[in-house]
Amino acid sequence: MFDEINVSYSKAFEKFGDTSSSVMIPKNNQYLRFDSVISFLPKKNHLKIIDYGCGLAHFYEHLIANWPYEFEYIGVDINKEFLDHNKTKYKEATFVERDKFLLMKNKFDFVVCIGTFNLKYKKNNFENQQFVFQEIQKIWDKTQKSLYVNFMSTVVDFQQENAYHQDVGSIYKFFCARLTRNVVIDSTYLPYEFSIVGNRKENQK
């Protein structure tokens, strides 16, 4: 299922190197997404953060530069070339292939998916949404406190053929029915995107 997407990312990495273009995200948009994530992080030391679909770990780089607290970072991805590059560049962090991560028994404070679901894993929109919901359920089971997921909105003027745009109402209903009703929707950081943040009941204030 991941072969076609992996080939696309590998070709982009060969062409563009360690840049946002290799993960198919405009550079300025990438930083706006990162800042949105940081705004939801609890301001305290020793958070265990999972970057699910970490790409080239640019979020880790942004955290180091902009997050003044100590944290543990684990990057998860399907692309071996990305993971090998990250392990060489960021020796102090941990990087794990998706299937191995899903077999881990641990739970983690904060799990983020930044641009992870912007490309279609399945051609049919309904089937792709079902896959996305299944992935979110799996990573929610590993979330101790909060889960942050970024999407492109369906309220746009144009959609590229292989891009996945999520209906905000559908993902909200899924979170409320299957995960938690302690949900925040943020559509303030980019005009055609939004993020949904689900919090465990014990994390309510």
C-alpha positions as CSV (number, residue, x, y, z in Angstrom):
1,M,0.0,0.0,0.0
2,F,2.9,2.4,0.8
3,D,5.0,1.5,-2.3
4,E,3.8,4.3,-4.6
5,I,4.0,7.0,-1.9
6,N,7.5,5.8,-0.9
7,V,8.7,6.0,-4.4
8,S,7.4,9.6,-4.7
9,Y,9.2,10.6,-1.5
10,S,12.4,8.9,-2.5
11,K,12.4,10.6,-5.9
12,A,11.8,14.0,-4.3
13,F,14.5,13.4,-1.7
14,E,17.0,12.5,-4.5
15,K,16.1,15.7,-6.3
16,F,15.7,18.2,-3.5
17,G,17.8,16.7,-0.6
18,D,17.1,17.7,3.0
19,T,14.5,20.4,2.3
20,S,10.8,20.8,2.8
21,S,10.3,20.1,-1.0
22,S,11.3,16.5,-0.4
23,V,8.3,16.0,1.9
24,M,6.2,18.0,-0.6
25,I,5.4,20.9,1.7
26,P,6.2,24.6,0.9
27,K,8.8,25.9,3.4
28,N,6.8,28.7,4.9
29,N,3.7,26.5,5.4
30,Q,5.9,23.9,7.2
31,Y,6.9,26.4,9.9
32,L,3.3,27.7,10.3
33,R,2.2,24.1,11.0
34,F,5.0,23.6,13.5
35,D,4.1,26.7,15.4
36,S,0.5,25.5,15.6
37,V,1.6,22.3,17.1
38,I,3.9,24.0,19.6
39,S,0.9,26.2,20.8
40,F,-0.8,23.1,22.0
41,L,2.2,21.6,23.8
42,P,2.0,21.7,27.7
43,K,4.7,24.1,28.9
44,K,6.8,21.6,30.9
45,N,9.9,19.5,30.7
46,H,10.2,15.8,29.8
47,L,7.3,15.4,27.4
48,K,7.6,12.3,25.2
49,I,6.7,13.4,21.7
50,I,6.0,11.1,18.8
51,D,6.3,12.6,15.3
52,Y,4.2,10.2,13.2
53,G,5.1,10.7,9.6
54,C,8.3,12.6,10.6
55,G,9.7,12.8,7.1
56,L,13.1,14.5,7.4
57,A,12.5,15.4,11.1
58,H,12.2,19.1,10.4
59,F,9.7,19.4,13.3
60,Y,12.4,18.1,15.6
61,E,14.8,20.7,14.3
62,H,12.0,23.4,14.9
63,L,11.5,22.1,18.4
64,I,15.1,22.4,19.3
65,A,15.2,26.0,18.1
66,N,11.8,27.1,19.5
67,W,10.8,24.9,22.4
68,P,12.6,25.9,25.6
69,Y,11.8,22.7,27.5
70,E,13.5,19.3,27.7
71,F,11.8,16.6,25.7
72,E,12.1,13.1,24.3
73,Y,11.5,12.8,20.6
74,I,10.7,9.7,18.5
75,G,10.3,10.1,14.7
76,V,8.2,7.5,12.9
77,D,8.0,7.1,9.1
78,I,7.5,4.6,6.3
79,N,10.4,5.7,4.2
80,K,13.7,4.0,5.0
81,E,15.8,6.7,3.2
82,F,14.3,9.4,5.4
83,L,14.9,7.3,8.6
84,D,18.5,6.5,7.7
85,H,19.2,10.1,6.9
86,N,17.6,11.2,10.2
87,K,19.6,8.7,12.3
88,T,22.8,10.1,10.8
89,K,21.9,13.7,11.3
90,Y,20.2,13.6,14.7
91,K,22.0,10.9,16.7
92,E,20.5,12.0,20.0
93,A,16.9,11.4,18.8
94,T,15.2,8.1,18.0
95,F,13.7,7.0,14.6
96,V,11.5,4.0,14.1
97,E,9.8,2.4,11.1
98,R,6.0,2.6,11.2
99,D,5.3,-1.1,11.6
100,K,7.9,-1.5,14.4
101,F,6.4,1.5,16.2
102,L,2.9,0.1,16.0
103,L,4.2,-3.1,17.7
104,M,5.6,-1.1,20.7
105,K,3.8,-1.4,24.0
106,N,4.7,2.1,25.2
107,K,2.4,5.1,25.4
108,F,3.6,8.6,24.8
109,D,2.5,12.0,26.0
110,F,1.9,13.9,22.7
111,V,1.6,12.3,19.3
112,V,1.6,14.6,16.2
113,C,0.8,14.0,12.5
114,I,1.9,17.0,10.5
115,G,1.2,16.6,6.8
116,T,1.1,12.8,7.3
117,F,-2.2,12.4,5.5
118,N,-1.9,15.0,2.8
119,L,-1.3,12.4,0.1
120,K,-3.7,9.6,-0.8
121,Y,-2.8,6.1,0.3
122,K,-5.8,4.7,-1.5
123,K,-7.3,6.0,-4.8
124,N,-10.9,6.0,-3.6
125,N,-11.6,8.9,-1.2
126,F,-13.9,6.9,1.0
127,E,-11.4,4.0,1.3
128,N,-8.6,6.5,2.0
129,Q,-10.7,8.1,4.8
130,Q,-11.3,4.7,6.3
131,F,-7.5,4.0,6.2
132,V,-6.8,7.4,7.8
133,F,-9.4,6.7,10.6
134,Q,-7.8,3.3,11.2
135,E,-4.3,4.8,11.5
136,I,-5.6,7.5,13.9
137,Q,-7.2,4.8,16.0
138,K,-3.9,2.9,16.2
139,I,-1.9,5.9,17.3
140,W,-4.6,7.1,19.7
141,D,-4.1,3.8,21.5
142,K,-0.5,4.9,22.0
143,T,-1.3,8.4,23.2
144,Q,-1.1,9.2,26.9
145,K,-2.3,12.8,26.8
146,S,-3.0,14.5,23.4
147,L,-3.1,13.7,19.7
148,Y,-2.6,16.4,17.1
149,V,-3.5,15.7,13.4
150,N,-3.1,18.2,10.5
151,F,-5.2,18.0,7.4
152,M,-5.9,19.9,4.2
153,S,-9.5,21.1,4.2
154,T,-12.2,20.3,1.7
155,V,-13.2,24.0,1.7
156,V,-10.8,24.9,-1.1
157,D,-10.9,26.2,-4.7
158,F,-8.8,23.3,-6.1
159,Q,-7.6,19.9,-5.2
160,Q,-4.7,18.1,-6.8
161,E,-5.4,14.6,-8.0
162,N,-3.3,12.7,-5.5
163,A,-3.9,15.0,-2.5
164,Y,-6.2,14.1,0.3
165,H,-8.6,16.7,1.7
166,Q,-10.4,15.8,4.9
167,D,-14.0,17.0,5.7
168,V,-13.8,18.6,9.1
169,G,-17.3,17.3,10.1
170,S,-16.4,13.7,9.4
171,I,-13.2,13.7,11.4
172,Y,-14.9,15.5,14.3
173,K,-17.6,12.9,14.4
174,F,-15.0,10.2,14.3
175,F,-13.0,11.6,17.2
176,C,-16.2,12.1,19.3
177,A,-17.6,8.7,18.6
178,R,-14.4,6.6,18.8
179,L,-11.7,8.5,20.7
180,T,-12.7,11.5,22.8
181,R,-15.1,14.4,23.0
182,N,-12.4,16.6,24.4
183,V,-11.6,18.0,21.0
184,V,-10.2,21.3,19.6
185,I,-10.3,22.3,15.9
186,D,-7.7,24.9,14.8
187,S,-8.1,26.5,11.4
188,T,-6.3,29.8,12.2
189,Y,-2.8,29.1,10.9
190,L,-3.4,28.5,7.2
191,P,-6.4,29.3,5.1
192,Y,-6.9,25.9,3.5
193,E,-5.9,23.6,6.4
194,F,-7.0,22.7,9.8
195,S,-5.8,20.6,12.7
196,I,-7.8,18.5,15.2
197,V,-6.5,17.9,18.7
198,G,-7.9,15.2,20.9
199,N,-7.2,15.0,24.6
200,R,-7.5,12.1,27.0
201,K,-10.1,12.7,29.8
202,E,-7.3,12.6,32.4
203,N,-5.7,15.5,30.5
204,Q,-8.7,17.8,30.9
205,K,-8.3,20.9,33.1
